[in-house]
Amino acid sequence: MTYVYLLTAIVFEVIATSALKAADGFTRLGPSLIVVAGYAAAFFFLSLTLRTLPVGVAYAIWSGLGIVLISIAGWVLYRQMLDAPAVIGMVLIVAGVIVINVFSKATPH
């Protein structure tokens, strides 16, 4: 369940961060409510994850996958394009997350 909680936290964080742009500095109520609820849910599920995973490992996975998913959401929702160095950097981040999950003794297998 640990990774289900972490994935759920990441999804809520991506939803909240995507809505943050639409909230326009918290001047639009609907997107602002999505931001607040999304971050609350994200941190709740992240806290459940931290019962089992070390905080550094959980945060590495959270931030790595979050960066990639937010970038995809920005591209789809807001037509924000990425250049080759940005894509290469994200590939390296994902590779780091994979290395942590496959080879680190700090994660439960």
Phi, psi and omega in degrees: 000338183304313182286333174295315177299316181294316178297321177297317178299317180295317180298315178297322179294321178294318178299313182296316181292322177297321179288338181300320177295316180292335180291341174052059180069031182062031177264351179244122189296309184304302178298327179296319177295322177296319179300308183297312181294320180296315179292322177300313179295319180300313181290328176298310181291327175296321179297325176293323178298322185289354173293332185244315183271145172298146185300322180296318179292314180300318182290325177297316178292314179304309185288320181298307180291325178299316179301312182294313182292323176295321178296319176295317178298319177298323178292314183288312187278324189239006179056036178272115184271152177246143176271175184301315179299325178295317179294317179299317178300318179292324176298319178294323177297314179298320178299320177297319178297319179296316179301316179300314184288328184271321190250341184285138176279353180282346180254142178289134179246000000 
